[in-house]
Amino acid sequence: MADNKPSHYDGKDIQVLEGLEPVRKRPGMYIGSTSVRGLHHLVYEVVDNAVDEALAGYCTDIQVWICEDGSVKVRDNGRGIPVDEHPKEKIPTVEVVLTILHAGGKFGGDGYKVSGGLHGVGVSVVNALSTKMIVQVCRDGKEYEISFSRGKTVEKLHEIGTADQTGTTVQFWPDAEIFTETTVFSYTTLSDRFREMAFLNKGLKITLHDEREKDADGNMLEETFQYADGIKDFVRYLNEGKSEIMNPQPIYFDAQGPAGEVEIAMQWTGSYSANSVFSFANNINTIEGGTHLDGFKQAVTRTLNDYARAKGLLKEKDSNLTGDDCREGLAAVISVKLHEPQFEGQTKTKLGNSEMRALVSNAVTKGLGEYLEENPGPGKQIINKASQALKAREAARKAREMTRRKGVLESFALPGKLADCSSKDAAECEMFIVEGDSAGGSAKQARDRKYQAILPLRGKILNVERAGLHRALSSDTISSLITAIGTNIGEEFDAEKARYHRIIIMTDADVDGAHIQILLLTFFYRYMPELINRGYIYIAMPPLYGIKDGKKKIRYCYNDDALAEAMKDYPADKKPTVQRYKGLGEMDPDQLWETTMEPNLRMLKQVSIEDAAAAERAVSELMGDQVEPRKEYIQRHAKDVRFLDI
C-alpha cells in the first residue's frame, strides 16, 4: 500500500481557482444546492440587490420577468451599479461586481447600511452559474451594457444610448450543466417569495411577469405586490379566513437602537395554532429563529402574565401562563434590520447577534404593554384565550399521564400495530405510515426488516387544525403515531429522540389517500414542524400505471407524461394493456417493494416548508373551521382536476 502513495507534496500540488472558478467547481457552497431550490436562489440573489437599493432609500419599483427563452430578467429603478473605473482593479466597477467574489457595496465602505442576501455572495455567483448574462445600467443620463458567459466577460462595457432615469437590468440564462435537475422556474415559488419581500419592505412595489403563460387575450400572467401597511398587512394575510379575531387592528410597534431596528406586528385569533410567529433578519426568513425570536417570546410571555396579574384576570392560586399558552392563536411577524447579521444553525437561517435579544424584548415590553393598557377589551380577550389554552394544556398533561400509566407513550410500549425494524440507528431507519390493514399487510411482507418499519393506520386521523391538543391526545391513532416516532409533542418534544430519520407517508393514489396525506401533513406541521425542517418527512410516490405487453415484467409509469412517453414505444396495432392503480392493495408484496419501497428504485417526495407563511395560510384556510376559504379554493382549482373517484 505504501508504495502507491505520492512521494511529493509541494506548491504545485495546490490548485488555485481564479475568478469565479470556485463557484462553478462547488456551486452548492454558494447557493445551497443545485436542485430546484438553488435555481430559484439565483433569482433571489439578483432581486436582493434591488431590495438593498430600496433599503438604502433609492429604489421603489422592481420588475421581474420569467422569459419564454428560459431566462429571468430583473429591472430596478435604483441608482444603477457604478460604471466608473475601479481604483484597484482598473476595470469598470460593474465588471468587478459581476466577476469577482465578495466584491460589492456591502463589504466595507458606506454603500449600504443594511443588506440582505443570505450568503452575501451576490450577483457574481449568478453570473458564474449562467451560460449568458446581460447587464444594462442607466446612470448619469446614459445607458451602458456589458455581457458575460459562465462568469467571464464576453463583451466589454459600452454605451448603448441615453437614459432619463437610473437603474439596473440583469438578465441571465441558468446553466444546464450546473442545474441538471431542471432549469425551469416556478411562478408560484417566485410569487410567494416576492409577496413576502413586499410585506417586509413597506411601499416597495414588486411585479412578477410570466411570458410563458398567456390568457385568452394574449396577455401574459402578472402579479404586483405592494403593501402600504407592510408587516401589518402580512399579519392580516396570515389570518385571512380565520375565525374570532381578538384584536381586529393588528398591534404594531417599532424600535431603534445602536444594534439596529425592529418592527413587530401581532394579531390573536381563535386558532389552536402556536407556531404562526415568523421572524426575519434583513428580509431573510430565519426559519430556525435566533436571538430576536427568543427576545420576542420571553417578552410576550412576561408582559401578558404581568398584565393578567395586575388586572386580576389571573388569580393568586392560578398558574402562570406559559409561552405556548400566550402564543396559541397568535400570528406575528418580527422583522429586524442590522448592519452585520451573524447567521448560524443547520441552514444558516438562525440569527446569532446577542444584542438583538434585548432590543426586541424591550420593544415588546413597551409596545405590547401600552397596547394592553389602552385597549382593555381586546386585552381581556387575549388573556382569556391564553387562559383557555392553559386549561387545555393541563387537561392534555393529565391525558398524557393517563396514557403513560397505561403504557401508551412509553418507548418500551410501542403501538401493537407497529412492525418495527431491527436496527436502532435512527439515521438508517425509516417508517412507512400506511393507509389501512390491507396495504399494511403487503408492506410488512415487502419490507426490509432491518431498517424499514410499518405503521398501518385505520381510517382518517383527526384534523388537528380544528381540535386542541387534549382532543388530539385522546385519539388512539395520533397517540400511536407520536409513540412510534418517539419525539413526543408540545413542551416535551425533542427532535433528537426521533426513532426514524425517514418518515414516509404511503397512501393510495385516490381522493381518500390524498386526504389522509393532508391530515398527516397538518399534524406534522402543527405538532412536529422541526421534523419537516430537518427533512425527515416524505411522501411515497407509487406508480399510477402498469403497462402489460405480454411479457412477464410490468413496466411502471409514475405520472401521465411518463405513460404518454412510454406508449410511443408500442406500434399502433399492438397497444399493450394499461392498468391504473387506485390502491396499494392492488399490488402484491414484490410489486410494492420494487415500485415504492426499494431505495434504489422508488421515488420519494421530500416535504419542506419552502415558504412557511404560505404553508401557514394554506393549512389555516383548507383545514380550519371556516368553510368559505375551502369553497373558494375548490372553485378556483376545479378546472385542474384530472381524476376524480366518486
VENKAQUI-V226287 format. One record per residue. RES is the residue in one letter. OMEGA is omega in whole degrees, 0 to 359 (999 if undefined). Layout:
<<RES,OMEGA> <RES,OMEGA>>
//
This chain:
<<M,185> <A,183> <D,182> <N,182> <K,176> <P,185> <S,182> <H,176> <Y,182> <D,188> <G,185> <K,177> <D,180> <I,181> <Q,177> <V,179> <L,185> <E,176> <G,183> <L,179> <E,180> <P,182> <V,180> <R,180> <K,183> <R,185> <P,182> <G,179> <M,189> <Y,182> <I,176> <G,179> <S,176> <T,178> <S,179> <V,179> <R,179> <G,178> <L,181> <H,177> <H,177> <L,180> <V,182> <Y,180> <E,181> <V,181> <V,177> <D,178> <N,180> <A,179> <V,177> <D,175> <E,178> <A,179> <L,180> <A,176> <G,185> <Y,185> <C,179> <T,188> <D,177> <I,179> <Q,179> <V,176> <W,165> <I,190> <C,181> <E,183> <D,177> <G,179> <S,173> <V,180> <K,180> <V,179> <R,176> <D,178> <N,177> <G,185> <R,185> <G,179> <I,180> <P,181> <V,180> <D,182> <E,179> <H,187> <P,183> <K,187> <E,178> <K,172> <I,181> <P,183> <T,179> <V,179> <E,177> <V,182> <V,187> <L,183> <T,181> <I,179> <L,176> <H,172> <A,180> <G,184> <G,184> <K,185> <F,182> <G,179> <G,184> <D,182> <G,182> <Y,175> <K,181> <V,176> <S,177> <G,181> <G,188> <L,184> <H,177> <G,184> <V,170> <G,193> <V,179> <S,178> <V,177> <V,178> <N,182> <A,187> <L,180> <S,177> <T,183> <K,173> <M,177> <I,180> <V,177> <Q,183> <V,174> <C,180> <R,172> <D,176> <G,181> <K,175> <E,182> <Y,177> <E,176> <I,184> <S,182> <F,171> <S,180> <R,174> <G,181> <K,181> <T,178> <V,176> <E,185> <K,179> <L,178> <H,182> <E,181> <I,178> <G,178> <T,181> <A,178> <D,175> <Q,177> <T,177> <G,182> <T,173> <T,179> <V,175> <Q,182> <F,179> <W,184> <P,185> <D,180> <A,176> <E,179> <I,183> <F,186> <T,182> <E,177> <T,171> <T,181> <V,182> <F,179> <S,178> <Y,183> <T,180> <T,181> <L,182> <S,177> <D,181> <R,184> <F,175> <R,180> <E,181> <M,180> <A,175> <F,186> <L,181> <N,186> <K,175> <G,181> <L,182> <K,177> <I,180> <T,178> <L,178> <H,176> <D,182> <E,183> <R,184> <E,179> <K,176> <D,184> <A,180> <D,179> <G,178> <N,180> <M,177> <L,176> <E,183> <E,178> <T,179> <F,178> <Q,186> <Y,182> <A,182> <D,174> <G,186> <I,172> <K,175> <D,179> <F,180> <V,177> <R,179> <Y,180> <L,186> <N,181> <E,178> <G,179> <K,183> <S,174> <E,175> <I,184> <M,179> <N,186> <P,175> <Q,179> <P,175> <I,181> <Y,173> <F,178> <D,180> <A,178> <Q,177> <G,180> <P,184> <A,183> <G,181> <E,180> <V,169> <E,187> <I,173> <A,186> <M,175> <Q,179> <W,175> <T,179> <G,182> <S,176> <Y,184> <S,176> <A,180> <N,178> <S,179> <V,184> <F,182> <S,182> <F,174> <A,184> <N,178> <N,179> <I,180> <N,181> <T,187> <I,177> <E,177> <G,182> <G,188> <T,180> <H,179> <L,177> <D,180> <G,179> <F,184> <K,181> <Q,184> <A,178> <V,181> <T,182> <R,184> <T,180> <L,178> <N,180> <D,181> <Y,182> <A,178> <R,183> <A,183> <K,179> <G,179> <L,170> <L,181> <K,183> <E,184> <K,182> <D,174> <S,173> <N,173> <L,177> <T,178> <G,180> <D,178> <D,184> <C,184> <R,179> <E,181> <G,182> <L,167> <A,182> <A,175> <V,177> <I,181> <S,177> <V,176> <K,182> <L,189> <H,183> <E,180> <P,176> <Q,182> <F,178> <E,179> <G,185> <Q,184> <T,181> <K,178> <T,175> <K,184> <L,184> <G,183> <N,186> <S,183> <E,182> <M,180> <R,182> <A,181> <L,181> <V,181> <S,180> <N,180> <A,181> <V,181> <T,181> <K,187> <G,181> <L,179> <G,180> <E,181> <Y,183> <L,179> <E,185> <E,183> <N,186> <P,181> <G,176> <P,180> <G,180> <K,179> <Q,181> <I,179> <I,178> <N,179> <K,180> <A,179> <S,176> <Q,178> <A,178> <L,180> <K,180> <A,180> <R,179> <E,176> <A,179> <A,179> <R,178> <K,179> <A,181> <R,179> <E,179> <M,181> <T,179> <R,178> <R,179> <K,179> <G,183> <V,184> <L,178> <E,184> <S,181> <F,179> <A,181> <L,182> <P,183> <G,183> <K,183> <L,171> <A,187> <D,177> <C,185> <S,182> <S,177> <K,180> <D,185> <A,183> <A,181> <E,185> <C,176> <E,179> <M,175> <F,172> <I,190> <V,181> <E,172> <G,182> <D,183> <S,178> <A,178> <G,179> <G,177> <S,182> <A,179> <K,179> <Q,186> <A,194> <R,167> <D,188> <R,183> <K,188> <Y,181> <Q,177> <A,180> <I,174> <L,177> <P,176> <L,177> <R,178> <G,184> <K,179> <I,179> <L,173> <N,187> <V,178> <E,182> <R,183> <A,178> <G,182> <L,183> <H,177> <R,180> <A,183> <L,179> <S,178> <S,180> <D,182> <T,182> <I,176> <S,179> <S,181> <L,181> <I,182> <T,182> <A,182> <I,172> <G,186> <T,192> <N,180> <I,178> <G,184> <E,183> <E,181> <F,177> <D,184> <A,181> <E,182> <K,179> <A,184> <R,180> <Y,177> <H,170> <R,177> <I,192> <I,177> <I,184> <M,183> <T,177> <D,180> <A,177> <D,184> <V,179> <D,179> <G,179> <A,180> <H,179> <I,176> <Q,184> <I,179> <L,179> <L,179> <L,176> <T,178> <F,181> <F,182> <Y,183> <R,190> <Y,180> <M,184> <P,181> <E,179> <L,176> <I,180> <N,179> <R,179> <G,183> <Y,188> <I,182> <Y,171> <I,178> <A,180> <M,179> <P,181> <P,177> <L,186> <Y,170> <G,181> <I,178> <K,182> <D,178> <G,178> <K,181> <K,187> <K,178> <I,176> <R,186> <Y,176> <C,188> <Y,177> <N,184> <D,181> <D,180> <A,179> <L,180> <A,180> <E,182> <A,183> <M,178> <K,183> <D,183> <Y,178> <P,185> <A,183> <D,181> <K,181> <K,182> <P,175> <T,179> <V,177> <Q,174> <R,181> <Y,176> <K,183> <G,178> <L,181> <G,179> <E,179> <M,173> <D,184> <P,180> <D,179> <Q,180> <L,178> <W,186> <E,187> <T,194> <T,187> <M,183> <E,187> <P,183> <N,184> <L,188> <R,171> <M,176> <L,174> <K,179> <Q,182> <V,177> <S,174> <I,184> <E,177> <D,186> <A,181> <A,179> <A,179> <A,180> <E,182> <R,181> <A,180> <V,181> <S,183> <E,191> <L,183> <M,183> <G,186> <D,177> <Q,183> <V,188> <E,180> <P,179> <R,181> <K,179> <E,181> <Y,181> <I,180> <Q,182> <R,187> <H,183> <A,182> <K,182> <D,185> <V,179> <R,181> <F,178> <L,178> <D,180> <I,999>>
//
